[in-house]
């Protein structure tokens, strides 16, 4: 009886909740989201339908059928086989996209490595090193990128010696030749058994990773550090080297050879590619250096002093203590720099490099028309690459974030 009375009292004391459709927060949240989605969809439909009607009224065809049409022009630089008059505009899009990704990859790798080095040197106790690095950063990050691209193309690579006076930058081996027509490289030709060397190298990499894993576990248990640099290099060189020698060295080189007025054979990179890589790398390395410097300064000075107090050398302190703690502050701005590198590669149109803007959205558009489709495809390409970079680096950023216990 007492329990029933207590239950009745609790029921009478508890206020009765009334559901109000227009005042409920969950309903309003879903309603406004659906309303926003509907407006966006309507605007998209209106723009597409209006554009289609206007193009039809002017007798201009729409759609993506042009991608299978034959393209009658060639690209001066391409990573896949393409024959003018047989290849399609779809092939031109792929060539331009691959060229953009190719130049962006090299620029991102070089600018990131160089930017990290500059960011560390900027905080050096050596006055000369610090000030020279500061001058580099302030000069190159404050000059517009387009001006730097044009400078390197017209003022440097176009003024290199002519073909007859080619510079051999491979110390007499003729494997790297530089002149005003570009950089010529010897191309490797792999034999039938070269796959054995590749498998041996992969096995060496797995072995190095296993050694690092065991060394980290030992350090976590006992605090003992295991030197791995010499062992890793020995394994990475010796195991593939032995496999390469036992299989009869199945590797030869297609060397660039001067015939007539130009070099034949090997692989060539045009001056526009070289100028764009240098300009993008220099400009964005200066930007990344400031992000690295800010990330390092965000780490408490006490971390550095504590690491030095237990006997770590300055280089080990930076690599094992400071940089890992600075990464959560470095990665977010670096995401923007990587995306900007890809997008800024579109400035290649100023010097004629065959990226997706110059090759597909300019030359292809002038011949095939279909401006809306081509511009839309180019925009979608850059958006997809930028979102992919952001997604991948955000995954890494979550892994390096410090978790409080």
C-alpha positions in Angstrom: 0.0 0.0 0.0 2.8 2.4 0.9 4.5 1.8 -2.4 1.3 2.3 -4.4 0.7 5.6 -2.5 4.3 6.8 -3.2 3.9 5.9 -6.9 0.6 7.9 -7.1 2.3 10.9 -5.5 5.2 10.8 -8.0 2.8 10.6 -10.9 0.8 13.6 -9.6 4.0 15.6 -8.9 5.5 15.0 -12.3 4.4 17.7 -14.9 2.6 16.4 -17.9 4.6 17.1 -21.1 2.6 18.4 -24.0 3.9 18.0 -27.6 3.8 21.2 -29.6 4.6 20.6 -33.2 5.7 24.2 -33.9 7.7 24.7 -30.7 9.5 21.4 -30.4 13.2 21.8 -30.9 13.7 18.5 -32.8 10.9 19.3 -35.2 12.2 22.8 -35.9 15.7 21.4 -36.5 14.5 18.9 -39.0 12.1 21.3 -40.6 14.8 24.0 -41.2 17.2 21.4 -42.6 14.7 20.1 -45.0 13.7 23.7 -46.0 17.4 24.6 -46.6 17.9 21.4 -48.7 14.8 22.2 -50.7 16.0 25.7 -51.4 19.4 24.5 -52.5 17.9 21.8 -54.8 15.5 24.3 -56.3 18.3 26.8 -57.0 20.4 24.1 -58.6 17.5 22.9 -60.7 16.7 26.4 -61.7 20.2 27.2 -62.8 20.7 24.0 -64.7 17.3 24.2 -66.5 17.7 27.9 -67.3 21.2 27.4 -68.6 20.0 24.5 -70.8 17.1 26.5 -72.2 19.3 29.5 -73.0 21.9 27.3 -74.8 19.2 25.5 -76.7 17.7 28.8 -77.8 21.1 29.8 -79.2 21.4 26.5 -81.1 24.2 25.2 -78.8 24.2 21.6 -77.8 24.5 20.5 -74.2 25.5 17.3 -72.4 28.7 15.3 -72.0 28.7 13.4 -75.3 31.6 15.6 -76.5 33.9 13.6 -74.3 33.9 10.8 -76.8 34.5 13.1 -79.8 37.9 13.1 -81.4 40.3 15.9 -80.3 42.6 17.2 -83.0 45.4 18.7 -80.9 48.3 17.4 -78.9 49.8 18.1 -75.5 53.5 19.0 -75.2 53.7 17.0 -72.0 51.7 13.9 -71.1 51.9 10.9 -68.9 49.8 8.5 -70.9 49.9 7.6 -74.6 47.8 9.8 -76.8 47.6 10.2 -80.6 46.1 13.5 -82.0 43.2 12.8 -84.2 42.5 9.5 -82.5 42.2 10.4 -78.9 39.1 12.0 -77.5 38.3 15.0 -75.3 37.9 12.5 -72.4 41.6 11.6 -72.9 42.5 15.3 -72.9 40.7 15.7 -69.5 42.6 12.7 -68.1 45.9 14.0 -69.4 45.3 17.4 -67.9 44.2 15.9 -64.6 47.2 13.7 -64.4 49.6 16.6 -65.2 48.0 18.6 -62.5 48.3 15.8 -59.9 51.9 15.2 -61.1 53.0 18.8 -60.6 51.1 19.1 -57.3 52.6 15.9 -55.8 56.2 17.1 -56.4 55.4 20.6 -55.1 53.7 19.3 -52.0 56.5 16.9 -51.1 59.3 19.5 -51.7 57.4 22.4 -50.0 56.5 20.3 -46.9 60.0 18.9 -46.4 61.7 22.3 -47.1 59.0 24.1 -45.0 59.7 21.9 -42.0 63.4 22.5 -42.3 62.9 26.3 -42.6 60.5 26.4 -39.6 63.1 24.7 -37.4 66.0 26.8 -38.7 63.9 29.9 -38.0 64.1 29.2 -34.3 67.9 28.4 -34.4 70.1 30.0 -31.7 72.5 30.8 -34.5 71.9 34.5 -35.4 73.0 34.2 -39.0 70.9 31.1 -39.7 67.9 32.5 -38.1 68.1 35.9 -39.9 68.8 34.3 -43.3 65.8 32.0 -42.9 63.7 35.0 -41.8 64.7 36.9 -44.9 63.8 33.9 -47.1 60.4 33.5 -45.6 59.5 37.2 -45.7 60.7 37.7 -49.2 59.1 34.7 -50.9 55.8 34.6 -49.1 55.1 38.3 -49.8 55.8 38.2 -53.6 52.7 37.1 -55.5 53.0 33.5 -56.7 52.2 34.4 -60.4 55.1 36.8 -60.5 57.4 34.1 -59.1 56.2 31.6 -61.7 56.8 34.0 -64.5 60.2 35.0 -63.1 61.5 31.4 -62.9 60.2 30.6 -66.4 61.4 33.7 -68.2 64.3 34.8 -66.1 65.9 31.4 -65.2 64.9 28.4 -67.2 64.4 30.1 -70.6 67.9 31.6 -70.2 69.7 28.3 -69.8 72.2 27.2 -72.4 71.0 26.0 -75.8 70.8 22.3 -76.7 74.4 22.2 -78.1 75.7 23.5 -74.8 73.6 21.3 -72.5 74.6 21.1 -68.9 75.3 17.6 -67.5 74.2 17.8 -63.8 74.8 14.1 -63.3 78.6 14.4 -63.0 79.4 13.1 -66.5 77.1 10.1 -66.6 74.7 11.8 -69.1 71.7 10.7 -67.1 70.5 14.3 -66.2 70.9 16.9 -68.8 69.6 20.5 -68.5 69.1 23.1 -71.2 66.6 25.8 -72.2 64.3 23.1 -73.6 64.0 21.3 -70.2 65.4 18.5 -68.2 66.3 15.2 -69.9 66.4 12.1 -67.7 67.5 8.5 -68.4 64.5 6.2 -68.2 64.9 2.8 -66.5 64.1 -0.3 -68.5 63.2 -3.2 -66.2 64.1 -6.8 -67.0 61.9 -9.9 -66.5 63.3 -10.8 -63.1 63.4 -7.3 -61.7 60.2 -8.2 -59.7 62.4 -10.2 -57.4 64.3 -7.1 -56.4 61.0 -5.3 -55.9 59.8 -8.1 -53.6 63.1 -8.0 -51.7 62.8 -4.3 -51.2 59.2 -4.7 -49.9 60.4 -7.4 -47.5 63.1 -5.1 -46.3 60.6 -2.4 -45.6 58.4 -4.8 -43.6 61.5 -5.9 -41.7 62.3 -2.2 -40.8 58.8 -1.7 -39.6 58.9 -4.8 -37.4 62.2 -3.6 -35.9 60.8 -0.2 -35.2 57.7 -1.8 -33.6 59.8 -4.0 -31.3 62.1 -1.1 -30.4 59.1 1.0 -29.4 57.7 -1.8 -27.3 61.1 -2.3 -25.6 61.3 1.4 -24.9 57.8 1.5 -23.4 58.6 -1.4 -21.1 62.2 -0.6 -20.0 63.0 2.9 -21.3 65.9 1.5 -23.3 66.4 3.0 -26.7 67.6 0.8 -29.6 69.6 2.5 -32.4 67.9 1.6 -35.7 69.3 4.0 -38.3 72.3 1.9 -39.3 70.4 -1.4 -39.2 67.5 -0.1 -41.3 69.8 1.4 -44.0 71.8 -1.9 -44.1 68.6 -4.0 -44.5 67.1 -1.7 -47.1 70.3 -1.7 -49.2 71.7 -5.2 -48.7 68.6 -7.3 -49.2 67.5 -5.7 -52.5 71.1 -5.5 -53.6 71.7 -9.2 -53.1 68.5 -10.0 -55.0 69.5 -7.6 -57.8 72.9 -9.2 -58.1 71.7 -12.8 -58.0 69.1 -12.2 -60.8 71.7 -10.8 -63.1 71.1 -7.1 -62.6 67.9 -7.0 -64.7 68.0 -3.2 -65.3 69.1 -1.0 -68.1 68.7 2.6 -69.0 67.3 4.4 -72.0 69.7 7.3 -72.3 68.9 10.7 -73.8 71.1 11.1 -76.9 71.6 14.3 -79.0 70.3 13.7 -82.6 70.1 16.7 -84.9 68.7 19.7 -83.0 67.3 17.9 -80.0 67.7 14.9 -77.6 65.9 11.7 -78.2 65.3 8.8 -75.8 64.8 9.0 -72.0 62.2 11.2 -70.4 62.0 15.0 -70.7 60.4 17.6 -68.5 59.6 21.0 -70.1 60.8 24.3 -68.7 57.2 25.2 -67.7 57.1 22.1 -65.4 60.5 23.0 -63.8 59.5 26.6 -63.3 56.1 25.7 -61.8 57.7 23.1 -59.4 60.3 25.6 -58.1 57.9 28.5 -57.7 55.2 26.5 -55.9 57.7 24.8 -53.7 59.5 28.0 -52.7 56.2 30.0 -52.1 54.4 27.3 -50.1 57.5 26.2 -48.2 57.7 29.8 -46.8 54.0 29.5 -45.8 54.5 26.1 -44.2 57.6 27.3 -42.3 55.6 29.8 -40.4 53.0 27.2 -39.5 55.8 24.9 -38.2 57.4 27.8 -36.2 54.0 28.6 -34.6 53.4 25.0 -33.8 56.9 24.6 -32.2 56.4 27.8 -30.1 53.0 26.4 -28.9 54.9 23.7 -27.0 55.8 24.7 -23.4 59.4 25.6 -22.8 59.4 23.2 -19.9 59.1 20.3 -22.3 62.4 21.3 -23.9 64.1 21.8 -20.5 62.9 18.5 -19.1 64.1 16.6 -22.2 67.5 18.3 -22.0 67.7 17.5 -18.2 67.4 13.8 -18.8 70.4 13.9 -21.3 68.7 14.0 -24.7 70.7 15.8 -27.4 69.0 18.9 -29.1 68.3 17.0 -32.3 66.6 14.2 -30.3 64.7 16.7 -28.2 63.2 18.3 -31.4 62.4 15.0 -33.1 61.1 13.0 -30.1 59.6 15.6 -27.8 58.9 19.0 -29.5 57.7 18.0 -33.0 55.2 15.3 -31.9 53.6 17.8 -29.5 53.6 20.5 -32.1 51.9 18.4 -34.8 48.3 19.1 -33.6 49.0 22.8 -34.1 50.9 22.3 -37.4 48.6 20.0 -39.3 45.4 22.1 -39.6 47.1 25.1 -41.4 49.2 22.6 -43.4 45.9 21.1 -44.8 45.1 24.5 -46.3 48.6 24.8 -47.7 48.4 21.5 -49.5 45.0 22.4 -50.9 46.3 25.8 -52.0 49.2 24.1 -53.7 46.9 22.0 -55.9 44.6 25.0 -56.7 47.5 27.4 -57.3 48.9 24.9 -59.9 46.2 26.3 -62.2 48.4 29.4 -62.6 50.4 27.2 -65.0 48.2 28.6 -67.7 50.5 31.7 -67.6 53.5 29.8 -68.8 51.8 27.1 -71.0 52.2 24.0 -68.8 49.6 21.5 -69.9 47.6 21.2 -66.7 43.8 20.7 -66.7 43.0 24.4 -67.0 45.3 25.1 -69.9 44.7 21.9 -71.8 41.1 21.0 -71.1 39.4 24.2 -70.0 41.2 26.5 -72.5 42.4 24.7 -75.6 39.7 22.0 -75.5 37.0 24.6 -74.8 38.1 26.7 -77.7 37.7 23.8 -80.1 34.7 21.9 -78.7 32.7 24.6 -77.1 30.6 23.2 -74.2 31.9 25.9 -71.8 29.5 25.1 -69.0 30.3 21.4 -69.0 34.1 21.9 -69.2 34.2 24.5 -66.6 32.0 22.5 -64.3 34.2 19.4 -64.8 37.3 21.4 -64.0 35.7 22.9 -60.9 34.5 19.4 -59.7 38.0 18.0 -60.2 39.6 20.6 -58.0 36.9 20.3 -55.4 37.3 16.5 -55.3 41.1 16.7 -54.9 40.8 19.4 -52.2 38.2 17.4 -50.2 40.2 14.3 -50.5 43.3 16.0 -49.1 41.3 17.5 -46.3 39.7 14.1 -45.5 43.0 12.3 -45.4 44.9 14.9 -43.4 42.0 15.2 -40.9 42.2 11.5 -40.3 45.9 12.0 -39.5 45.2 15.1 -37.5 42.8 13.1 -35.2 45.6 10.6 -34.6 48.2 13.2 -33.6 45.8 15.1 -31.3 46.8 14.9 -27.6 44.4 13.0 -25.5 44.1 14.0 -21.8 43.9 11.2 -19.3 
